[in-house]
Amino acid sequence: MTMHALKNSDRIREGNPFLNERPSNKALLTHKLILAPLLEQNMNYYQLEVLNIALEIAIIRNVYVMDKVSAW
């Protein structure tokens, strides 16, 4: 979703503080493939629940922003 949105609109910026505003696809994939498993394997059930809720909120916000700037 992020790669698609960044490709289709100059008005959209990456919100993750660990990445720059317009990361490359390689940077996005590397970040997700390395950081996510490291975080998840060191969390308990409740921490994973909070993380999942935060990710759901991020996805809903992404859809809102993409719709707002017509990045579909």
Sequence and secondary structure as in RCSB ss.txt:
>XXXX:A:sequence
MTMHALKNSDRIREGNPFLNERPSNKALLTHKLILAPLLEQNMNYYQLEVLNIALEIAIIRNVYVMDKVSAW
>XXXX:A:secstr
 HHHHHHH TT     TTS SS  HHHHHHHHHHHHHHHHHT  HHHHHHHHHHHHHHHHHHHHHHHHTT  
